[in-house]
Amino acid sequence: MPGARAARHGADRYIGAARTTGLHIYPLPVAADTPQALAATASAVSPGFAAVCLSHTHPAYAAAVRSALADTRTPVVDTTSHAHAVAIAAATLNALRHKGVRLPEARVVLAGASRCAYLAGVLLTLGIRSLTFHGTGTPGEHHGQDTDVIVDPIGQPATKDGPPVLRACPQDLPPLQTTNRHPHPLHALPALLITAARARRLSPHHLRAAAAALADLAGPGQLLPAVGESGLAQQLATALSHHRDHPTDV
């Protein structure tokens, strides 16, 4: 259910998730001039579905839909704020592991945190204690060699000799054949849809558990398992099915 700024082909990009999840997925392109209009449409159609999936939806529109459905039994799965955030967090976790950096000592810079609404929270709950938000300009100009990795979901330039940069722009997704090195929403989207449809909710603790499990499924020397890896969605969904929500979740 893309919002007003969605790419025209957005729904088609994720229709392959139907084959992976076994769920019946119905693309519904929606033209909405305001976040409230999209939220009203989502509220009207949501009773007939186990979950609402937002694809290529502006953060303000996605937030309005989540707010409108917060008190219902229809969870919202966002391909950017949820699925892509999980994949980015998993890749960040393995990038630090490959450098031999323990999470409590890791120094991570996050550029454009608003692009993936839940990314900062997932990184923190994974155990990263030093997370610096970066706004505008070139991250490497302001953060030197004391930074272990820059997570960049907005496509800003990095300095030549600066810290390593994990590129993860939602508007510039990597080819599927390179997804063992670059995060893609399809790393986590099928498993999150399965979990949301079964549990009728998707909590921040599900996202944290998904990121940790996804990182553990990567092969030696890889940041992530490839999107097309056989059984990936089922392994990740199984890991989430064994996860219990935090007692503070509502």
Secondary structure, 3 states (H helix, E strand, C coil): CCCCCCCCCHHHHCCCHHHHHCCCCCCCCCCCCCHHHHHHHHHHHHHHCCCEEECCCCHHHHHHHHHHCCCCCCCEEEHHHHHHHHHHHHHHHHHHHHHCCCHHHCEEEEECHHHCCCHHHHHHHHCCCEEEEECCCCHHHHCCCCCCEEEECCCCCCCCCCCCEEECCCCCCCCHHHCCCCCCHHHCHHHHHHHHHHHCCCCHHHHHHHHHHHHHCCCCCCCCCCCCCCCHHHHHHHHHHCCCCCCCCC
